[in-house]
Amino acid sequence: MDFLITVGIRTHWATVGEVADALAALPETLMVETVAGRCDIEVVAALQDQTQLNNFLTKTIPSIAGVFEQSPGLCLEVIKFESNRVPFAS
């Protein structure tokens, strides 16, 4: 069983860039982006099973210095995903 999740992350005392870099270094993450809005960072991650999902949300993310809060969302159905296209790339 595979899980695709999105996680909105709010940072506390560390800079957004430091937290984003730490998240990007994780093998589970497919995309890490800084955003404007309620969260500072959004992450898309792929997890292989329930144990890996649980560890990612309860141990891996909370262990990163500067993470204040997370809002995970489990992907139920992928409607569109274009991995070979980067808009506005020159």
Backbone as XML, in Angstrom:
<?xml version="1.0"?>
<chain id="A" units="angstrom">
  <residue number="1" name="MET">
    <atom name="N" x="0.845" y="-1.168" z="0.000"/>
    <atom name="CA" x="0.000" y="0.000" z="0.000"/>
    <atom name="C" x="0.895" y="1.237" z="0.000"/>
  </residue>
  <residue number="2" name="ASP">
    <atom name="N" x="0.634" y="2.174" z="-0.883"/>
    <atom name="CA" x="1.392" y="3.414" z="-0.941"/>
    <atom name="C" x="0.497" y="4.582" z="-0.556"/>
  </residue>
  <residue number="3" name="PHE">
    <atom name="N" x="1.113" y="5.590" z="0.056"/>
    <atom name="CA" x="0.392" y="6.788" z="0.461"/>
    <atom name="C" x="1.058" y="8.003" z="-0.161"/>
  </residue>
  <residue number="4" name="LEU">
    <atom name="N" x="0.262" y="8.909" z="-0.694"/>
    <atom name="CA" x="0.724" y="10.202" z="-1.168"/>
    <atom name="C" x="0.067" y="11.232" z="-0.262"/>
  </residue>
  <residue number="5" name="ILE">
    <atom name="N" x="0.899" y="12.075" z="0.369"/>
    <atom name="CA" x="0.347" y="13.059" z="1.293"/>
    <atom name="C" x="0.883" y="14.446" z="0.972"/>
  </residue>
  <residue number="6" name="THR">
    <atom name="N" x="0.102" y="15.423" z="1.369"/>
    <atom name="CA" x="0.566" y="16.807" z="1.376"/>
    <atom name="C" x="0.617" y="17.232" z="2.836"/>
  </residue>
  <residue number="7" name="VAL">
    <atom name="N" x="1.596" y="18.054" z="3.165"/>
    <atom name="CA" x="1.720" y="18.531" z="4.534"/>
    <atom name="C" x="2.014" y="20.017" z="4.494"/>
  </residue>
  <residue number="8" name="GLY">
    <atom name="N" x="1.130" y="20.800" z="5.098"/>
    <atom name="CA" x="1.394" y="22.219" z="5.297"/>
    <atom name="C" x="2.169" y="22.378" z="6.591"/>
  </residue>
  <residue number="9" name="ILE">
    <atom name="N" x="3.213" y="23.192" z="6.572"/>
    <atom name="CA" x="4.070" y="23.336" z="7.752"/>
    <atom name="C" x="4.231" y="24.809" z="8.108"/>
  </residue>
  <residue number="10" name="ARG">
    <atom name="N" x="4.031" y="25.090" z="9.380"/>
    <atom name="CA" x="4.316" y="26.427" z="9.912"/>
    <atom name="C" x="5.616" y="26.331" z="10.696"/>
  </residue>
  <residue number="11" name="THR">
    <atom name="N" x="6.462" y="27.327" z="10.525"/>
    <atom name="CA" x="7.737" y="27.329" z="11.229"/>
    <atom name="C" x="7.623" y="28.182" z="12.486"/>
  </residue>
  <residue number="12" name="HIS">
    <atom name="N" x="8.543" y="27.972" z="13.399"/>
    <atom name="CA" x="8.512" y="28.696" z="14.671"/>
    <atom name="C" x="9.674" y="29.673" z="14.741"/>
  </residue>
  <residue number="13" name="TRP">
    <atom name="N" x="10.808" y="29.256" z="15.165"/>
    <atom name="CA" x="11.924" y="30.187" z="15.342"/>
    <atom name="C" x="12.965" y="30.086" z="14.241"/>
  </residue>
  <residue number="14" name="ALA">
    <atom name="N" x="13.050" y="28.979" z="13.571"/>
    <atom name="CA" x="14.043" y="28.823" z="12.498"/>
    <atom name="C" x="13.538" y="29.528" z="11.247"/>
  </residue>
  <residue number="15" name="THR">
    <atom name="N" x="14.428" y="29.832" z="10.364"/>
    <atom name="CA" x="14.007" y="30.447" z="9.111"/>
    <atom name="C" x="13.285" y="29.416" z="8.252"/>
  </residue>
  <residue number="16" name="VAL">
    <atom name="N" x="12.431" y="29.913" z="7.400"/>
    <atom name="CA" x="11.689" y="29.047" z="6.498"/>
    <atom name="C" x="12.664" y="28.264" z="5.614"/>
  </residue>
  <residue number="17" name="GLY">
    <atom name="N" x="13.708" y="28.924" z="5.143"/>
    <atom name="CA" x="14.679" y="28.278" z="4.270"/>
    <atom name="C" x="15.377" y="27.099" z="4.915"/>
  </residue>
  <residue number="18" name="GLU">
    <atom name="N" x="15.730" y="27.218" z="6.183"/>
    <atom name="CA" x="16.409" y="26.120" z="6.884"/>
    <atom name="C" x="15.493" y="24.911" z="7.026"/>
  </residue>
  <residue number="19" name="VAL">
    <atom name="N" x="14.247" y="25.164" z="7.369"/>
    <atom name="CA" x="13.287" y="24.068" z="7.513"/>
    <atom name="C" x="13.010" y="23.441" z="6.154"/>
  </residue>
  <residue number="20" name="ALA">
    <atom name="N" x="12.825" y="24.273" z="5.129"/>
    <atom name="CA" x="12.571" y="23.760" z="3.776"/>
    <atom name="C" x="13.740" y="22.907" z="3.281"/>
  </residue>
  <residue number="21" name="ASP">
    <atom name="N" x="14.968" y="23.345" z="3.533"/>
    <atom name="CA" x="16.149" y="22.564" z="3.134"/>
    <atom name="C" x="16.184" y="21.210" z="3.839"/>
  </residue>
  <residue number="22" name="ALA">
    <atom name="N" x="15.851" y="21.192" z="5.124"/>
    <atom name="CA" x="15.842" y="19.937" z="5.880"/>
    <atom name="C" x="14.768" y="18.989" z="5.336"/>
  </residue>
  <residue number="23" name="LEU">
    <atom name="N" x="13.607" y="19.539" z="5.002"/>
    <atom name="CA" x="12.533" y="18.722" z="4.438"/>
    <atom name="C" x="12.909" y="18.195" z="3.055"/>
  </residue>
  <residue number="24" name="ALA">
    <atom name="N" x="13.559" y="19.030" z="2.254"/>
    <atom name="CA" x="13.959" y="18.626" z="0.902"/>
    <atom name="C" x="14.999" y="17.516" z="0.922"/>
  </residue>
  <residue number="25" name="ALA">
    <atom name="N" x="15.762" y="17.416" z="1.990"/>
    <atom name="CA" x="16.795" y="16.383" z="2.097"/>
    <atom name="C" x="16.223" y="15.004" z="2.443"/>
  </residue>
  <residue number="26" name="LEU">
    <atom name="N" x="14.969" y="14.950" z="2.825"/>
    <atom name="CA" x="14.352" y="13.679" z="3.200"/>
    <atom name="C" x="14.042" y="12.852" z="1.963"/>
  </residue>
  <residue number="27" name="PRO">
    <atom name="N" x="14.319" y="11.561" z="1.989"/>
    <atom name="CA" x="14.062" y="10.722" z="0.809"/>
    <atom name="C" x="12.571" y="10.587" z="0.480"/>
  </residue>
  <residue number="28" name="GLU">
    <atom name="N" x="11.704" y="10.792" z="1.444"/>
    <atom name="CA" x="10.263" y="10.641" z="1.223"/>
    <atom name="C" x="9.645" y="11.799" z="0.445"/>
  </residue>
  <residue number="29" name="THR">
    <atom name="N" x="10.304" y="12.967" z="0.465"/>
    <atom name="CA" x="9.681" y="14.143" z="-0.131"/>
    <atom name="C" x="9.855" y="14.168" z="-1.645"/>
  </residue>
  <residue number="30" name="LEU">
    <atom name="N" x="8.758" y="14.464" z="-2.328"/>
    <atom name="CA" x="8.761" y="14.612" z="-3.775"/>
    <atom name="C" x="8.834" y="16.079" z="-4.174"/>
  </residue>
  <residue number="31" name="MET">
    <atom name="N" x="8.257" y="16.953" z="-3.332"/>
    <atom name="CA" x="8.246" y="18.372" z="-3.608"/>
    <atom name="C" x="8.210" y="19.134" z="-2.290"/>
  </residue>
  <residue number="32" name="VAL">
    <atom name="N" x="8.986" y="20.199" z="-2.219"/>
    <atom name="CA" x="8.971" y="21.101" z="-1.070"/>
    <atom name="C" x="8.928" y="22.508" z="-1.636"/>
  </residue>
  <residue number="33" name="GLU">
    <atom name="N" x="7.975" y="23.302" z="-1.165"/>
    <atom name="CA" x="7.852" y="24.666" z="-1.667"/>
    <atom name="C" x="7.501" y="25.618" z="-0.540"/>
  </residue>
  <residue number="34" name="THR">
    <atom name="N" x="8.047" y="26.816" z="-0.602"/>
    <atom name="CA" x="7.645" y="27.849" z="0.339"/>
    <atom name="C" x="6.425" y="28.536" z="-0.250"/>
  </residue>
  <residue number="35" name="VAL">
    <atom name="N" x="5.498" y="28.896" z="0.625"/>
    <atom name="CA" x="4.221" y="29.439" z="0.164"/>
    <atom name="C" x="3.793" y="30.627" z="1.026"/>
  </residue>
  <residue number="36" name="ALA">
    <atom name="N" x="2.891" y="31.418" z="0.477"/>
    <atom name="CA" x="2.259" y="32.502" z="1.232"/>
    <atom name="C" x="0.887" y="32.012" z="1.667"/>
  </residue>
  <residue number="37" name="GLY">
    <atom name="N" x="0.526" y="32.299" z="2.879"/>
    <atom name="CA" x="-0.772" y="31.856" z="3.380"/>
    <atom name="C" x="-0.659" y="31.365" z="4.800"/>
  </residue>
  <residue number="38" name="ARG">
    <atom name="N" x="-1.546" y="30.479" z="5.200"/>
    <atom name="CA" x="-1.556" y="29.968" z="6.571"/>
    <atom name="C" x="-0.288" y="29.204" z="6.912"/>
  </residue>
  <residue number="39" name="CYS">
    <atom name="N" x="0.245" y="28.479" z="5.947"/>
    <atom name="CA" x="1.477" y="27.718" z="6.149"/>
    <atom name="C" x="2.648" y="28.438" z="5.485"/>
  </residue>
  <residue number="40" name="ASP">
    <atom name="N" x="3.848" y="28.120" z="5.946"/>
    <atom name="CA" x="5.067" y="28.676" z="5.366"/>
    <atom name="C" x="5.633" y="27.766" z="4.284"/>
  </residue>
  <residue number="41" name="ILE">
    <atom name="N" x="5.388" y="26.468" z="4.440"/>
    <atom name="CA" x="5.966" y="25.450" z="3.548"/>
    <atom name="C" x="4.891" y="24.417" z="3.240"/>
  </residue>
  <residue number="42" name="GLU">
    <atom name="N" x="4.898" y="23.918" z="2.018"/>
    <atom name="CA" x="4.066" y="22.779" z="1.659"/>
    <atom name="C" x="4.960" y="21.668" z="1.142"/>
  </residue>
  <residue number="43" name="VAL">
    <atom name="N" x="4.639" y="20.459" z="1.535"/>
    <atom name="CA" x="5.431" y="19.283" z="1.182"/>
    <atom name="C" x="4.506" y="18.256" z="0.532"/>
  </residue>
  <residue number="44" name="VAL">
    <atom name="N" x="4.992" y="17.596" z="-0.503"/>
    <atom name="CA" x="4.330" y="16.419" z="-1.055"/>
    <atom name="C" x="5.286" y="15.261" z="-0.810"/>
  </residue>
  <residue number="45" name="ALA">
    <atom name="N" x="4.782" y="14.202" z="-0.207"/>
    <atom name="CA" x="5.633" y="13.061" z="0.131"/>
    <atom name="C" x="4.946" y="11.757" z="-0.247"/>
  </residue>
  <residue number="46" name="ALA">
    <atom name="N" x="5.759" y="10.760" z="-0.545"/>
    <atom name="CA" x="5.266" y="9.413" z="-0.849"/>
    <atom name="C" x="5.786" y="8.461" z="0.218"/>
  </residue>
  <residue number="47" name="LEU">
    <atom name="N" x="4.874" y="7.726" z="0.818"/>
    <atom name="CA" x="5.213" y="6.773" z="1.875"/>
    <atom name="C" x="4.740" y="5.395" z="1.468"/>
  </residue>
  <residue number="48" name="GLN">
    <atom name="N" x="5.513" y="4.369" z="1.838"/>
    <atom name="CA" x="5.244" y="3.014" z="1.371"/>
    <atom name="C" x="4.153" y="2.283" z="2.145"/>
  </residue>
  <residue number="49" name="ASP">
    <atom name="N" x="4.030" y="2.581" z="3.432"/>
    <atom name="CA" x="3.052" y="1.851" z="4.229"/>
    <atom name="C" x="2.634" y="2.682" z="5.440"/>
  </residue>
  <residue number="50" name="GLN">
    <atom name="N" x="1.716" y="2.135" z="6.222"/>
    <atom name="CA" x="1.169" y="2.830" z="7.389"/>
    <atom name="C" x="2.261" y="3.166" z="8.415"/>
  </residue>
  <residue number="51" name="THR">
    <atom name="N" x="3.207" y="2.275" z="8.602"/>
    <atom name="CA" x="4.289" y="2.516" z="9.557"/>
    <atom name="C" x="5.150" y="3.693" z="9.110"/>
  </residue>
  <residue number="52" name="GLN">
    <atom name="N" x="5.520" y="3.732" z="7.832"/>
    <atom name="CA" x="6.329" y="4.839" z="7.331"/>
    <atom name="C" x="5.547" y="6.150" z="7.397"/>
  </residue>
  <residue number="53" name="LEU">
    <atom name="N" x="4.261" y="6.113" z="7.085"/>
    <atom name="CA" x="3.411" y="7.303" z="7.190"/>
    <atom name="C" x="3.380" y="7.813" z="8.623"/>
  </residue>
  <residue number="54" name="ASN">
    <atom name="N" x="3.156" y="6.912" z="9.564"/>
    <atom name="CA" x="3.116" y="7.284" z="10.974"/>
    <atom name="C" x="4.444" y="7.882" z="11.428"/>
  </residue>
  <residue number="55" name="ASN">
    <atom name="N" x="5.558" y="7.251" z="11.078"/>
    <atom name="CA" x="6.873" y="7.759" z="11.475"/>
    <atom name="C" x="7.170" y="9.125" z="10.864"/>
  </residue>
  <residue number="56" name="PHE">
    <atom name="N" x="6.795" y="9.317" z="9.604"/>
    <atom name="CA" x="7.039" y="10.587" z="8.922"/>
    <atom name="C" x="6.307" y="11.731" z="9.626"/>
  </residue>
  <residue number="57" name="LEU">
    <atom name="N" x="5.042" y="11.487" z="10.015"/>
    <atom name="CA" x="4.241" y="12.544" z="10.630"/>
    <atom name="C" x="4.494" y="12.728" z="12.121"/>
  </residue>
  <residue number="58" name="THR">
    <atom name="N" x="4.862" y="11.659" z="12.823"/>
    <atom name="CA" x="5.004" y="11.766" z="14.281"/>
    <atom name="C" x="6.440" y="11.853" z="14.767"/>
  </residue>
  <residue number="59" name="LYS">
    <atom name="N" x="7.404" y="11.477" z="13.909"/>
    <atom name="CA" x="8.805" y="11.504" z="14.330"/>
    <atom name="C" x="9.681" y="12.354" z="13.418"/>
  </residue>
  <residue number="60" name="THR">
    <atom name="N" x="9.616" y="12.091" z="12.111"/>
    <atom name="CA" x="10.526" y="12.763" z="11.180"/>
    <atom name="C" x="10.279" y="14.261" z="11.117"/>
  </residue>
  <residue number="61" name="ILE">
    <atom name="N" x="9.062" y="14.663" z="10.784"/>
    <atom name="CA" x="8.771" y="16.098" z="10.663"/>
    <atom name="C" x="8.933" y="16.821" z="12.006"/>
  </residue>
  <residue number="62" name="PRO">
    <atom name="N" x="8.372" y="16.305" z="13.104"/>
    <atom name="CA" x="8.539" y="17.013" z="14.376"/>
    <atom name="C" x="9.993" y="17.115" z="14.857"/>
  </residue>
  <residue number="63" name="SER">
    <atom name="N" x="10.877" y="16.248" z="14.361"/>
    <atom name="CA" x="12.277" y="16.300" z="14.795"/>
    <atom name="C" x="13.068" y="17.412" z="14.107"/>
  </residue>
  <residue number="64" name="ILE">
    <atom name="N" x="12.495" y="18.050" z="13.105"/>
    <atom name="CA" x="13.197" y="19.125" z="12.391"/>
    <atom name="C" x="13.070" y="20.414" z="13.191"/>
  </residue>
  <residue number="65" name="ALA">
    <atom name="N" x="14.204" y="20.987" z="13.554"/>
    <atom name="CA" x="14.224" y="22.224" z="14.329"/>
    <atom name="C" x="13.505" y="23.323" z="13.563"/>
  </residue>
  <residue number="66" name="GLY">
    <atom name="N" x="12.593" y="23.998" z="14.243"/>
    <atom name="CA" x="11.872" y="25.103" z="13.635"/>
    <atom name="C" x="10.467" y="24.765" z="13.193"/>
  </residue>
  <residue number="67" name="VAL">
    <atom name="N" x="10.112" y="23.482" z="13.143"/>
    <atom name="CA" x="8.742" y="23.112" z="12.776"/>
    <atom name="C" x="7.847" y="23.393" z="13.973"/>
  </residue>
  <residue number="68" name="PHE">
    <atom name="N" x="6.847" y="24.238" z="13.758"/>
    <atom name="CA" x="5.926" y="24.625" z="14.822"/>
    <atom name="C" x="4.626" y="23.824" z="14.751"/>
  </residue>
  <residue number="69" name="GLU">
    <atom name="N" x="4.123" y="23.624" z="13.530"/>
    <atom name="CA" x="2.831" y="22.965" z="13.361"/>
    <atom name="C" x="2.782" y="22.335" z="11.974"/>
  </residue>
  <residue number="70" name="GLN">
    <atom name="N" x="2.060" y="21.242" z="11.858"/>
    <atom name="CA" x="1.874" y="20.611" z="10.553"/>
    <atom name="C" x="0.403" y="20.285" z="10.345"/>
  </residue>
  <residue number="71" name="SER">
    <atom name="N" x="-0.016" y="20.340" z="9.091"/>
    <atom name="CA" x="-1.383" y="20.009" z="8.702"/>
    <atom name="C" x="-1.333" y="19.010" z="7.557"/>
  </residue>
  <residue number="72" name="PRO">
    <atom name="N" x="-1.341" y="17.713" z="7.869"/>
    <atom name="CA" x="-1.259" y="16.712" z="6.809"/>
    <atom name="C" x="-2.597" y="16.487" z="6.125"/>
  </residue>
  <residue number="73" name="GLY">
    <atom name="N" x="-2.504" y="16.120" z="4.862"/>
    <atom name="CA" x="-3.683" y="15.744" z="4.095"/>
    <atom name="C" x="-3.346" y="14.506" z="3.271"/>
  </residue>
  <residue number="74" name="LEU">
    <atom name="N" x="-4.158" y="13.492" z="3.371"/>
    <atom name="CA" x="-3.941" y="12.245" z="2.640"/>
    <atom name="C" x="-4.588" y="12.351" z="1.273"/>
  </residue>
  <residue number="75" name="CYS">
    <atom name="N" x="-3.824" y="12.092" z="0.242"/>
    <atom name="CA" x="-4.342" y="12.136" z="-1.126"/>
    <atom name="C" x="-5.273" y="10.952" z="-1.354"/>
  </residue>
  <residue number="76" name="LEU">
    <atom name="N" x="-6.496" y="11.240" z="-1.741"/>
    <atom name="CA" x="-7.465" y="10.189" z="-2.006"/>
    <atom name="C" x="-7.479" y="9.786" z="-3.474"/>
  </residue>
  <residue number="77" name="GLU">
    <atom name="N" x="-7.261" y="10.764" z="-4.359"/>
    <atom name="CA" x="-7.261" y="10.492" z="-5.793"/>
    <atom name="C" x="-6.452" y="11.572" z="-6.498"/>
  </residue>
  <residue number="78" name="VAL">
    <atom name="N" x="-5.543" y="11.172" z="-7.367"/>
    <atom name="CA" x="-4.764" y="12.121" z="-8.152"/>
    <atom name="C" x="-5.542" y="12.416" z="-9.427"/>
  </residue>
  <residue number="79" name="ILE">
    <atom name="N" x="-5.940" y="13.655" z="-9.604"/>
    <atom name="CA" x="-6.704" y="14.064" z="-10.772"/>
    <atom name="C" x="-5.769" y="14.465" z="-11.904"/>
  </residue>
  <residue number="80" name="LYS">
    <atom name="N" x="-4.689" y="15.168" z="-11.566"/>
    <atom name="CA" x="-3.718" y="15.590" z="-12.572"/>
    <atom name="C" x="-2.344" y="15.648" z="-11.930"/>
  </residue>
  <residue number="81" name="PHE">
    <atom name="N" x="-1.353" y="15.100" z="-12.621"/>
    <atom name="CA" x="0.034" y="15.152" z="-12.165"/>
    <atom name="C" x="0.926" y="15.131" z="-13.390"/>
  </residue>
  <residue number="82" name="GLU">
    <atom name="N" x="1.661" y="16.200" z="-13.599"/>
    <atom name="CA" x="2.563" y="16.301" z="-14.732"/>
    <atom name="C" x="3.991" y="16.430" z="-14.213"/>
  </residue>
  <residue number="83" name="SER">
    <atom name="N" x="4.689" y="15.333" z="-14.135"/>
    <atom name="CA" x="6.040" y="15.355" z="-13.570"/>
    <atom name="C" x="7.095" y="15.821" z="-14.569"/>
  </residue>
  <residue number="84" name="ASN">
    <atom name="N" x="6.765" y="15.850" z="-15.842"/>
    <atom name="CA" x="7.747" y="16.208" z="-16.849"/>
    <atom name="C" x="7.611" y="17.657" z="-17.317"/>
  </residue>
  <residue number="85" name="ARG">
    <atom name="N" x="6.835" y="18.457" z="-16.619"/>
    <atom name="CA" x="6.594" y="19.832" z="-17.041"/>
    <atom name="C" x="6.850" y="20.789" z="-15.899"/>
  </residue>
  <residue number="86" name="VAL">
    <atom name="N" x="7.667" y="21.799" z="-16.164"/>
    <atom name="CA" x="7.910" y="22.855" z="-15.193"/>
    <atom name="C" x="7.459" y="24.160" z="-15.834"/>
  </residue>
  <residue number="87" name="PRO">
    <atom name="N" x="6.351" y="24.727" z="-15.361"/>
    <atom name="CA" x="5.847" y="25.948" z="-15.985"/>
    <atom name="C" x="6.812" y="27.117" z="-15.777"/>
  </residue>
  <residue number="88" name="PHE">
    <atom name="N" x="6.900" y="27.947" z="-16.764"/>
    <atom name="CA" x="7.688" y="29.178" z="-16.722"/>
    <atom name="C" x="9.191" y="28.954" z="-16.647"/>
  </residue>
  <residue number="89" name="ALA">
    <atom name="N" x="9.670" y="27.759" z="-16.921"/>
    <atom name="CA" x="11.109" y="27.497" z="-16.927"/>
    <atom name="C" x="11.683" y="28.035" z="-18.235"/>
  </residue>
  <residue number="90" name="SER">
    <atom name="N" x="12.831" y="28.669" z="-18.124"/>
    <atom name="CA" x="13.434" y="29.217" z="-19.344"/>
    <atom name="C" x="14.565" y="28.360" z="-19.825"/>
  </residue>
</chain>
